[in-house]
Amino acid sequence: MPEPGRLGEVGRLFLRMGLTTFGGPAAHIAVMRDEVVRRRNWLTDAEFVQLLAVSNLVPGPTSTELAFHVGHRRAGWAGFAVAGAAFILPSVVIVGCLAWAYVTFGARPEAEAVLAGVTPVVVVILLRAGASLAMATIRAPAFALLAIGAAGAVLAGIGELAVLVAGAAAGIVLGATADRREPAQVATSPDARAPDEPDMRSGRAPAILGTGGLAAIAAPVGALALNQLTLFLAMLKVGAIIYGSGYVLVAFLHADLVVANGWLTDRQLLDAVAAGQLTPGPLFSTATFVGYQLLGPAGAIVATVAIFLPAVVFVALSVPPLPRLLRARHGRALVDGVSAASLGLLAAVVIGLGRDTLTGPFPVIVALAASAALLASRGRLGSGWLVLGGAVAGLARLALDGALGGVLGPLGA
């Protein structure tokens, strides 16, 4: 059993992250690392990267799956449920409200202004997190080269899943041939676990994965109207097969909702994706917006449950065998390889986001200001304050441009 108070810690942290963490999956991972490794010492950097690697290996929203893992590590299966719900629900509620406003009033320029100010800050947060994780977890030159190669492969257009599989294979080969130092914090025997760490060796997946749990899921699904069931199955398929960045979600939704079924126009889908980007929490909350557009509040609930359900199941199934995997020599080597590849994926996101974002004076100034604030605080300034500052800067620029008659030009300039 976790210590008293741990469940409340998990709930408060992930609720705050769900309410304040903008910028997409990579930004969520960077902020999560800042909170659970640097500020709270719940995990070491090596443990955090291992959980990130496992999250990358299964389909679904990586940052949400990582939240499930961190919650379980801190407070057992109750922490698993609380962390996931606290991280997901704020974004879903906010996106649902935006969907209502969009349907009722149309899009607003303030949302674009917030994104223009927040995105450069996200680049800075990612740079800090990526550099810290790399220095703390890559302990051999061969794995550094593996991370660099993974970043280059993704930038060259190779799919994330292929890069992760290659990283796993390379890790096994390197683990079998190289005499490398083992991270001190990886358990090598059943008794190496810290006394207050949740016992995952004896943990079994929650009852929702048993026969009774599946029946509990199937009953409400069977009661859905035909159009709601169709939407449920479409979103369930997307949640079950999507790999890589949450932004890959756009391609899957476009193929199913725009091309195959004609339920949405291109503009409606892009507006839904924009709503997911402009709100804190998981980008998969885009499904809430889509569901509301199609079937109102009931559609929003159906689409949200369907797209996140596979992640719950996949992570719950991966938790019990994880300690045994990390105790096995080849298992640790595999996870080390995937961890290095995962850092390469993060580096590719930083490079791509920086290339697309830092294209004019305003985003460059915001990024420099965020970097200066971090240096002045010696790294102690929280990511939430940086993101808030970026949002305020974007809104201030919009107001100034309006007062000057539009002479400042587009928001990204």
N, C-alpha and C positions, 0 to 999 in steps of 0.2 A: 504493500500500500504506500502511496506517496505521502510525504510529510503533510500535515495540516497546513493549509494556506497556499500550497503549490497550485491547486486548481484555480484559485482566485487570481494568482499571479499570471497564469496562462491566459485566463479570460480577459484580464485587464490589458495585458500587452497586445493580444491579437485583436481585441476590439479597437484599441487605439490605432493599430496599424491599419485595420479595415476602414477606419474613418479618415486617416491622414496620409496614407502612403500612396502617392501618385506615381505614374511613370511606367507601368507595365511590369511584366514578370521579373526582368533583370533588376529593376529598381527595388522590387519587393525583396528579392534575395539579398541585395546589398544592405537594405535597411534591417532585414531580419538578422543578418550576420552582425551588424552593428549592435543590435539590441541583445541578442542571446549569447554572443561570444564576448564582445568587448565590454558591454555595460553590465551584464548580469552574470557572466561566467557560468551559464547553464551548460554550455558545451565548449570544447576546445575547437580551434580552427580545423584540425584534422577530422574531428567527429562531425563538424558541420558540413565539410566538403564530402564526407562519406554519405551523409544523408542526402545531400544535393545530388550526388551521383546516382543513388538508388532512385530518387525522384525522377531523374532524367531518363532512367531506363524503362519506365512504364508510361503508357499513354496518359494524356490529361494535362491539366494546368500545373506546371512544375512548381511554381511558388505556393500554390494552394496545397499540393501534395507535401511540400516541405513543411508547411505549417502543421499539417497532420502529424508528420514525423516528430517535429520538435515538441508538440503538445504531448505526444505519447511518451517521449523520453523524459519529459519533466513531470508528468502527472498520470501516467498510465492511460488506460482506455478512456477514462473520463476526460483526461486532458486532450486526447485525440479528438473527441467529439466537440469539446468546448473550443479548442483552438480553431478547428475548421469552421464551426458555426460563427464564432466571433469575427473571423477574418472575412467570411463570405457575405454575411447578412447585411452589414452596413452598405457595401457596394450595391447589393441587390436592391435595397430600399431606395437608395439615392438614384440609381438608374431607373427604377420604376417610377419615381417622381418626375425624373427628366422625360421619360417616355410619355407620361400624362401631359406634361407641359408642351412637349413637342407636338403631340397629336392635337392639343388644344390651341396653342399659340404659335407654333413653328419654332425654328432654330434661333438662337440668340448669339450675337457677336462676342459677348462676354466669355462664353465657353472657349472660343478660339483664342482669346486673349490670355486666359489662364494657361492653356496648353503651351502657348508661345513662351511664357515665362517659366513654366515648370520644366520643360524638356531640357534646356541647357543645364539646369541644376541637376537633373537626373544623370547627365553625362559625367558631371563632377563626382557625384555619389558613387557611380559605377566604377570610375577610375580608382577612387580610394579603396573600395571594397575589393576590386580585382587585384590591386597591388598587394593589399594586406593578406588576402587569402593565398596568393601565389608565394609570397615570402614565407608564410607560416607553414604551408603544407607540401610544397614541392621540395623534396630533400635529395634529389639526385639529378644530375644534368640530363640524363636520358628522358626523364619525365618532363623536364622543362621543354626539351625539344618536342616531346609528344604534344604538349599543350600548344606550342607555337604552330606545329603542323596541323593540329585540329582547327585552330583559328584560321589558318590559311586555306584549309579545305572548305570550311563553311563560306568564307569570303569568295572562294572560287565557284560556289554554287552547289557543292556536294551536300546532300541532305543530312540533317542533324542525326537521325537514327543511324545512318551508315557510319558517320564519324564516331558515334559512341560505341558501336560494335567494333570498329577498328581499334578504338582506344582500349576496349576490354581485351581484345586479342593481343595487342601490343603489351599491355600490362602483364598478362600471363607469361609472355615470352621474356620480358625484362625481369619479372620476379623469379623466373626459373634460372636465369643466366647471370644476373647481376648480384653482387654482394652489397646490398644496400641496407642501411640502418632502418629498423622498424620503428614507427612512431610509438613513443612511450605510452600514449594514451589508448592504444588499441588493446583490448583484452585478449590475452593469449591462453587463458584457461578459464574454466567455469567460475573460479573463485576470484578472478582478477577484477570483477565488477566492484565499483565503489559501494559501500554499505547502504547509502541512501538513494542509489540509482534504481529506477523502476526495473523489476525483473522481467525482461523481455524473453528470457529463455523458456519460461513456463507459460508465457502469455499466449492465448489463443485468440483468433479473430472474434470480434463481437458477434452476438447472436444474430445480428441482421444478416450474416452470411450463411446461417443455417437454413434448414428447410422451413422452419417457422418464419424466419426473417424474410426469406424470399416470398413466402405466401403473403406476408404483410405488405410487401411491396406490390405484388401482383394484384391484390384486391383493389386498391384505389385505382391502379392503372386500368383494370377491367371495367371500372365504373365510369371512365372518362367517355365523353362523347366522341364520335368517330373523328371529327376534325382535331380535337385535343389529343387523341391517341396518335394520330398521324404526326402531329407536331412533336409529341413526346418521343416517338420512335426516331424521328429525324434528328432531334437534338441528342438522344441517347447514342446514336451511331457516331455523331461527331465527337462526343465526349469520350467514346471508347476507342477511337482510332487515331486521334490527332496526336502527333509528336512534335517536339521542338518548341519554338517560341509561341507564346500566346497569339502573336500576330499571324501565325499560320492559320488561325481560326478564320480569318477573312476569306482565304481561298476555299476552305471547306464549306462555309456558309454560302458563298457565292455559287458554288457548284450545285448545292442542294436546293437552296431557297430561290435563287434567281434563275439559273439556267434550267435545272431539271424540272422544277415545279412551278416557276413563275409566280411565287407568292409575294415577292418583293421586287421593286425596281433597284437598279444599281444605286441610285441616289438614296433610297430608303435604307439600304444595307450600309452604305458609307456613313450615313447619319447615326445608325445604330452603333457602328464601330467607334465613331467619334465620341459618342456618349460613354462607351466603355473606357476609352482612353482618358477622358476628361474627369473621370471620377476615381476616387481612391479604391484600392482593393483589386481583386482579380479581373482581368480583361474578359474572362468568360461571362461576366455579368452582361456583356453584350447580348447574350441570349435572352435576358430579362426584357430588354428593349425590343428585341425582335418579337418575342411572344406577346408583348403588349400591343405592338403594332398590328399583329395578326388577329388576336382573340381577346384583347383587353386584359384586365387583371388576372383572370383565370389562365389565359395563355401565358402571361408572364411567370406565374407560379409553375405551370407545367414545364415550360422551356427551361427554367432555372433548375428545377429538381432533376430533369433528365440529363442536362449537360454536366452537372457536377457528380451525379450518382456513380459513374464509372470510376472516378478518381477515389471516392470513398472506398469502393470495393477493392480496387487495385492496391491502394496503400495498406488497407487492413490485411490483405493477403500477404503483402511483402514484409510486414513487421515481424511476425514470429520467426521466420528463417534467417533474419538479418544477423543476429549475434553469432549464429553458427557459421554463416558465410564469412564473417569477419575474423573468426578464430581459425578458419582453414587457410593454409598457406596460399593455395591457388585462389581461394576466394578473396583474400586480402589483395593479392596481386591484381585480380580482375577489377576490384573496386578502386584500387590505386590508379589503374589505367583509365577507367571511366572518370575518375575524379579529375585527372589531368586533362582529359578531353573536355570535361564539363567547364573547366576554367578556360579552355580554348574557346568554347562556345560563348562564354561570357565576354571574353576579349573581342570576339567577332562582333557581338552586339554593341559593345562600346565603340568600336571603330566605325561600324555602320551608322549608328545613331549620331556619333559626332560628325561624320561626313555629311549626313542629311540635315543636321540641326544647325551647326555653327557656320551658317552661310551668309551672315550679315552682321552689321555692327551691334544690333540689339542682343541677339543670342550670345555673341562673344563677350559683350560687357557683363551680361548676367552670369555667364560661366566664370569669368574672372572675379567677379564680386563674390560668388559662392566659394571659389578657391581661396580668396583672401580671407573670408570669414572663417574658413576651416583652419587656415594657418594661424590667424590671430587667436583662435581658441585652442590651438595645439591639438586639433582633432576632437575636442570634447563637445563641440556643437552638434546637437542631434540632427538627424536627417530630416525630421519633421519640420524643424524651424527653417532649414534651408529650402524645403519645398514650399512652405508658406511664404517665405520671402520672394521666391520666384513667381508665385501666383500674384502676389501684391504688385510686383514689378510689371507683370503683364497687364494687369488691370490699370495701373498708373499710366503706362504707355498708351493704352487705348484711350483713356480720358484726355491725356495731353494731345494726342493726335486729333481727337474731336475738337478740342479747344483751338487748335491751330489750323483747323480746316483741312485735315488729311495730308499735310505736307510731309509727315514722317514715312508714309508709304505703307506697304503690307506689314503685317505683324511680325513675320519672320525676318524682316530686313533690318 
